[in-house]
Structure formats: structure tokens, C-alpha cells
């Protein structure tokens, strides 16, 4: 079978990101070899697993044995109906800590001997996050140097924690800067709050623009979940449920986002089957249905994939 190296970008979408792994498997079956990978939010998890050496089949196994509801953990004190979550939100700025997600992905990566970006070839993995204190987009690991941290020493699991911290749903990651670093980077705040990368760039196809401009003949493929959850309207009865509706609306707004005509030929669109971004209580069958959706969408895409067209006819939206 002919193999083709590609640079791949994975869109964020919360729990819907499960479907991305099915499309990864379809890509592998079509002879695709992943060269460089990038992602936002749940897309950063898939990208990191690929960079660590996981295959689509191995990722399917991870999905089968992971009860995603277990990633939503908080102290029993904050489980008191209505009052508990509200108090936690006030104290920590999130309904859940996000620690369980970081630990989960850290264990998966360590199984492949990956801890920091220094354990991965330079430029192999890029992750998008949002610094809401300084109102700027972060491309990790490179941009972490602005906070006095060496890029190759940044924990990959920590970067994913930043990228997946849905505002108000998970606690933001707080980066503290020394006076020296603040003066160097011309910022006044002692602490920066970092949250989900989807706020600023949920589908960063522009990340590999430099490669294309330099004439590197490697196709760029986008993996994107599509489909709204209109059949499941949100029931808003208080501030907590209102915040949850806001999270889901924010992420789903990206699903139908316009993609330039030139980019459509290189984007695998994966039906999300009506699953919402924060629907962590998925049944095992629903998880497998999402995986199958990605596999089917990927197989359909690669049946008519024109490698040369994808390599030559690319267009990027400039980074703002």
C-alpha cells in the first residue's frame, strides 16, 4: 500500500472528540502516516496520543475501557444540590477541577514513555490554549516560554489540561510569572488564567501555514465534528444550568463554521450523532457509535481523496 505523510489538525468538541479517533483509524487504513499533528481541546488529546505513538486501534481500546463520567470529579462537599456547585464555581471558577483529565492523559502518555514535550520530536505536536488574562492565543509548547517555562520541559498532559479547560466547567489553569518575566513580556498581571483553546481557535488549520509557504510537499488534513444538537434543547433552571448551556452553545457554534472552498477538500467532516460537548455520561454504546461515525466518515473521505489536490490547493486564514 502506498503511504502518504500528512500534517493533521484536530478540532475541539468536548466528548464528541471520540469520533476523531475513528477517522484516525480510517486514515491509517488508507496509508496515511502522521507527520506533524495539532489540536484544540479534545482534539489536542487525539493529537497528543498520535504524537506519542498510539494507533487508531489502540485509541479505540482506550475509549472502550474509559468511563468518561469518571473524569468529572470534585470533593463531596461540593456535590450538594445547587448550593455545592455554586460555591465551588465561586471559589475555583469551575464546576470540576480537571485534575482527573490531566492524570488520565498523563498515564496514557507515560505508557509510551512521554512526559514532556522534550520527549517528542521538535515541532511534532502543537496544542492551542487561551490566555484570558492577557487576551491572547497560545500555541504550546513554544508560547509557554513567555511564562518563564522552557518549552521542552512543559508537561504534555498539563498543556492538554489547559486546552481542555472549558470555561466555568473545568477550573482554569493558573500560570504565575515572576517580576522579571512580567517586565520582560510587558504584562502587569502576576497570574494568567488559561482556558480552553476553542475560545480563540477551535480548528487551527493555519498552524502549518509556514510549511506550505516554504514549499514543503506534505498535505494538511483537518478532522472536524459536525452537527448540532437541536433535538436536545437545554433546560435552564438556574445559573449552573445556564453556564452549562453556554459552554455547549459556545463549542457547538464552531461545528457549522464556514470553511473556505479550498479547505473543504482536505477536511474530514464527522457527524456527532446529536451528542453534546459536555455529555460525559455517555453509555459505552454511544461511545462506540461515535467511533464508528468517525470511521465511516473517514472511509468515505479517503475513497475519493486526491493527494495532489490537497497538497497544492491550500488556503489559510491568517492568524489574528
C-alpha positions in Angstrom: 0.0 0.0 0.0 1.2 3.5 -0.9 1.8 5.6 2.3 1.4 9.3 2.4 2.7 11.6 5.2 0.3 14.3 6.3 0.2 17.1 8.8 -3.1 16.8 10.7 -5.3 19.3 12.6 -8.0 18.0 15.0 -10.9 20.2 16.0 -12.1 20.6 19.6 -15.5 19.4 20.6 -15.6 18.0 24.1 -16.8 14.5 24.3 -17.6 14.5 20.6 -13.8 14.2 20.1 -14.2 10.4 20.5 -15.4 10.4 16.9 -12.0 11.8 15.7 -10.3 8.5 16.7 -12.4 6.6 14.2 -11.3 8.9 11.4 -7.7 8.4 12.5 -8.2 4.6 12.0 -9.7 5.2 8.6 -6.6 7.4 7.7 -4.3 4.6 8.8 -6.2 2.0 6.7 -5.7 4.4 3.7 -2.0 4.5 4.1 -1.8 7.9 5.9 1.3 8.4 8.1 1.0 11.3 10.5 4.0 13.7 10.3 3.0 16.6 12.5 -0.2 17.0 14.5 -2.1 19.7 16.2 -5.3 20.1 18.1 -7.6 22.2 20.3 -9.4 20.9 23.4 -10.4 17.2 22.8 -8.6 17.5 19.5 -5.4 18.1 21.5 -5.9 14.7 23.3 -6.1 12.9 19.9 -3.1 14.8 18.5 -1.0 14.0 21.6 -1.9 10.3 21.5 -0.8 10.2 17.9 2.4 12.0 18.7 3.1 9.6 21.5 2.8 6.6 19.1 -0.8 5.4 19.7 -2.7 3.9 16.7 -6.3 4.3 15.9 -6.9 0.7 17.1 -5.2 1.4 20.4 -7.3 4.6 20.9 -10.5 2.6 20.3 -9.3 0.3 23.2 -8.9 3.4 25.4 -12.4 4.5 24.6 -13.8 1.1 25.4 -12.3 1.0 28.8 -12.8 4.6 29.9 -16.0 5.6 31.7 -15.9 9.3 30.8 -18.2 10.3 33.7 -15.2 9.4 36.0 -13.3 12.4 34.6 -15.8 14.7 36.3 -14.5 14.7 39.9 -14.9 17.1 42.8 -14.9 17.0 46.6 -18.2 15.5 48.0 -18.6 18.8 49.8 -19.5 20.5 46.5 -22.0 17.8 45.4 -24.8 19.3 47.5 -27.6 20.1 45.1 -27.5 23.6 43.7 -25.5 25.2 46.6 -22.5 22.9 46.3 -21.7 23.5 42.6 -22.4 27.2 43.0 -19.9 27.5 45.9 -17.3 25.6 44.0 -17.8 27.8 41.0 -17.3 30.9 43.1 -14.2 29.6 44.9 -12.4 27.9 42.0 -14.0 29.3 38.9 -15.1 25.8 37.7 -17.6 23.1 38.4 -14.9 20.4 38.2 -11.2 20.6 38.8 -9.9 19.0 35.6 -7.3 17.0 37.7 -8.8 13.7 36.6 -8.4 14.5 32.9 -4.8 15.6 33.4 -4.0 12.4 35.4 -5.8 10.2 32.9 -3.9 11.6 29.9 -0.6 11.6 31.8 -0.9 7.9 32.5 -1.7 7.2 28.9 1.3 9.2 27.7 3.7 7.7 30.2 2.8 4.2 29.0 4.6 5.4 25.8 7.4 7.0 27.8 6.2 10.5 27.1 6.1 13.1 29.9 7.2 16.4 28.5 7.5 18.0 25.0 11.2 17.2 25.3 10.2 13.5 24.8 8.6 14.3 21.5 10.5 15.3 18.3 10.6 19.1 18.0 7.5 20.5 16.1 5.7 17.1 16.2 2.9 18.3 18.4 1.2 21.7 18.8 -1.7 22.5 21.2 -3.9 25.5 21.3 -5.0 27.2 24.6 -6.4 30.7 25.5 -4.8 33.1 28.0 -7.9 35.1 29.0 -5.9 37.4 31.4 -3.8 38.8 28.6 -6.4 38.1 25.8 -4.1 36.1 23.6 -3.9 32.7 21.9 -1.2 30.3 23.0 0.4 27.8 20.7 2.1 25.3 23.0 4.7 24.4 23.8 6.5 27.4 22.2 4.5 30.1 23.8 5.0 28.8 27.3 8.4 30.4 27.2 6.6 33.7 27.8 5.8 32.5 31.3 9.4 31.6 32.2 9.0 27.9 31.4 11.2 26.1 28.9 9.1 24.6 26.1 10.8 21.2 26.2 10.1 20.9 30.0 6.4 21.6 29.7 4.3 18.6 30.6 2.2 17.4 27.7 -0.6 16.4 30.0 -0.5 19.9 31.5 -0.8 21.5 28.1 -3.8 19.3 27.3 -5.3 20.3 30.7 -5.0 24.0 29.6 -6.5 23.3 26.2 -9.5 21.3 27.6 -10.4 23.7 30.4 -13.9 24.6 29.2 -14.7 28.0 31.0 -16.7 27.5 34.2 -17.0 23.8 33.6 -13.3 23.0 34.5 -11.0 25.1 36.6 -8.7 27.4 34.6 -5.0 26.7 34.8 -3.2 29.5 36.6 0.3 30.4 35.3 2.2 32.7 37.7 5.0 34.9 36.4 8.0 36.3 38.3 8.5 40.1 38.3 11.4 39.6 35.9 9.3 37.7 33.4 6.4 40.2 33.7 8.8 43.1 32.9 10.3 41.1 30.0 6.9 40.3 28.5 5.4 43.7 29.3 2.5 42.3 31.3 1.1 43.6 34.6 -0.8 40.6 35.9 1.0 38.4 38.3 -1.1 35.4 37.3 -2.6 34.4 34.0 -5.7 32.3 33.7 -5.6 29.8 30.8 -8.7 28.0 29.5 -10.0 26.0 26.5 -8.3 26.8 23.2 -11.6 26.7 21.4 -12.4 30.2 22.6 -9.9 31.6 20.1 -9.2 28.9 17.6 -11.1 25.7 17.6 -9.9 24.4 14.2 -6.4 25.8 13.7 -5.7 24.8 10.1 -3.4 27.8 9.9 -0.8 26.2 12.2 1.1 24.6 9.3 0.9 27.6 7.0 4.7 28.1 7.2 5.3 24.6 5.8 3.1 25.3 2.8 4.7 28.7 2.2 8.1 27.1 2.3 7.1 24.6 -0.3 7.0 21.5 1.9 5.0 18.9 -0.2 3.1 17.5 2.8 -0.8 17.6 2.7 -2.6 19.2 5.6 -5.8 17.4 6.7 -8.4 18.6 9.0 -10.6 16.4 11.2 -13.8 18.1 12.3 -17.0 17.1 14.0 -20.2 18.5 12.6 -23.9 18.5 13.5 -25.9 20.5 16.1 -27.9 19.1 19.0 -31.2 20.7 18.2 -33.2 17.6 19.3 -31.9 18.1 22.9 -32.6 21.7 24.0 -31.1 22.9 27.3 -33.3 23.2 30.3 -32.2 26.3 32.2 -33.4 26.5 35.8 -30.6 28.4 37.4 -27.1 29.9 37.0 -25.4 26.5 36.8 -27.6 25.1 34.1 -27.3 28.4 32.3 -23.5 28.2 32.4 -23.7 24.6 31.0 -25.9 25.7 28.2 -23.4 28.5 27.4 -20.5 26.0 27.3 -22.3 23.8 24.9 -23.5 26.6 22.7 -20.0 28.1 22.5 -18.5 24.9 21.3 -21.3 23.9 19.0 -21.1 27.3 17.3 -17.8 26.1 15.8 -19.4 23.0 14.2 -21.1 24.8 11.4 -18.4 27.4 10.9 -17.7 28.4 7.4 -14.6 26.7 5.8 -13.1 28.2 2.6 -13.8 26.2 -0.5 -10.1 25.3 -0.9 -10.1 23.8 2.5 -13.1 21.6 2.1 -11.2 19.2 0.0 -8.9 18.5 2.9 -11.4 18.4 5.8 -13.0 15.2 7.1 -16.4 16.1 8.4 -17.6 13.7 11.1 -21.3 13.5 12.2 -21.5 14.0 16.0 -24.8 12.0 16.2 -26.5 14.6 18.4 -24.0 14.2 21.2 -23.3 17.4 23.1 -19.8 18.6 24.0 -20.2 18.2 27.8 -22.2 14.9 27.7 -19.7 13.0 29.8 -22.3 10.4 30.9 -22.2 8.6 27.6 -23.0 4.9 27.5 -20.4 2.5 26.2 -22.6 2.0 23.1 -22.8 5.7 22.5 -19.0 6.0 22.7 -18.6 3.2 20.1 -21.3 4.8 17.9 -19.2 8.0 17.8 -16.1 6.0 17.0 -18.0 4.2 14.2 -19.2 7.6 12.9 -15.6 8.8 12.6 -14.5 5.6 10.9 -17.3 5.8 8.3 -16.7 9.4 7.6 -13.0 8.8 7.2 -13.5 5.8 4.9 -15.9 7.9 2.7 -13.4 10.8 2.6 -10.4 8.6 1.6 -12.3 6.8 -1.1 -12.1 10.0 -3.2 -9.1 11.7 -1.6 -6.9 13.5 -4.2 -3.5 13.7 -2.5 -2.0 16.0 -5.1 -5.0 18.4 -4.9 -4.9 18.6 -1.1 -1.1 19.3 -1.3 -1.3 22.0 -3.9 -4.7 23.8 -3.4 -4.5 25.0 0.2 -5.6 28.3 1.6 -5.3 29.6 5.1 -7.0 32.3 7.2 -4.2 34.4 8.7 -3.7 34.1 12.4 -5.1 37.1 14.2 
